Amino acid sequence: MATNKVQEGDILRLTVGAAVDSGDPVIVGASLPGVALTDYDSADGKASIAMKGVFDLSVQAANDAGNKAVAIGDKLYFDGTTISKKASGALFGIALEAIDSGKTATINVLIGGISQSMIVA
C-alpha cells in the first residue's frame, strides 16, 4: 500500500474568491471544477470544495453560437458566472437532465465524472 497517499480527494480545502458561498459552482485554478460545501473563510481565504458528485445547479441552455438545448450527457462549462454549453468557459461537468433551447433551469450536474477523453475536444 502506498504510504504517500494524502487523502481521497473528494473534498478539498482550497483558496477561493471572497464571494464564494456554500452551494456555488467554482473553478479553482484553470481546471478544477467543484461545488463549495462551505462559505469562503476570511481567516484562511479557503472553502471546502466537493470535487465530485451530483449537484442541482442552474444551467443556461446556450452555446458559444447562441441558444442551444441541453441534452442528457452534454458537456457543461463554467465561465465564473454561468454554467452552459459555452466551450469558451472551463469544462465543469455533465448534464444529467435536459433543458429546452434558450431556457435556464436547475438540473442535476455530474462533476468529477469527466473522463480524460472528454477533456480533449
N, C-alpha and C positions, 0 to 999 in steps of 0.2 A: 504494500500500500504506500502511496506517495506520502511523504512526510512534509512536503512543502505546500499542500493544499491549504488555502487560507479560509475559504468559505464556499457555499454553494453558488452564490452569485444571483440568486433570485431577487433579493432585496439588497440594494447598495446605498450607503450614505454618501451622497455626492454633493459637490458645490453646485448651487443653482442660483438663479436670479432672485432678487428680493421679492418679486411679485408672485412667486410660486406658492400656491395653496394646495392643500390636500385634494386629490382628485384631478388635478391639472395634468394634461399631457405635457411631456417635456422631451427635449432632445438635449442630452448632455454631451458637450464637445460637438464634434461634427456628425456623429452617427450612433449615439447610444439612446435609443428610444425607451421611454418608460412612462409610468404614471406616478405622480407624487403621492405617497401614503401619509406624509406629514407636511405641515406648512414649513416654509423657509424659517430657519432658526438663525436669528441675528447674532447669536453668540458664536457660531462657527461658520455661518454662511452656507449651511447644508440642509438637505432634506432627505428623508428615506424614500428611495425610488424603487418601485416594483419594476423589474426588468423583463418579466414575462407574466402572462396571464391573459384573461379576457375581461375587458372593461367596457361599460356603457359610456360612449364618448360621442360628442357632437361631431358630425361629419357632413361636409358640403359635397353635393353631387355635381362636381365640376372637374375639368382637367385644364391643362395649360391653354387649350384652344377655346374653352368656354364651358357651357353646361354639358354634363355627361353623366348619365345614370351610373350608379354604383351597383355592381353585382356581387353576389357572394363569391369570395375568393380573390377579389380585386386587391391589388397593392394600394396602400394608402400612404400619403406623405404628409409631413407636418412642416409648416413654414414659420413656426414660432407663434402663430396665432390661430391658424385654421388647419384642420385635418381634411384632406381632399385627395383627389386623384392627380393633383398637380405635381408632376415629377420634378418641378423646379424646387420643391421642398426636400427635406431629408426623409428617406424611407422610414416609415413608422410602424406599419403593421398590415394586417389583412382584414378585409371586411367580412363579417360573418352574417350580415343581413344586407338586403338591397334597399336602395333609395332611388326614387324617380329623378330624372334629369332636372337640374336646377333647384332641387329641394335641399334643405338642411334638416337632418334628423339625428336623434340619438340612437345609435346602434351598437351592437356588440362588435368590438375590435380586438383581434388577437395580436398581442405584442410578444416579442421574444420567440415567435414561432416562424421567424423568417429564415429560410434556408440560404446557404451561401449562393446557390444557383439563382435565387431571386434577387440578390444584391447586384449581380451583373446584369445590366439591362438598361 
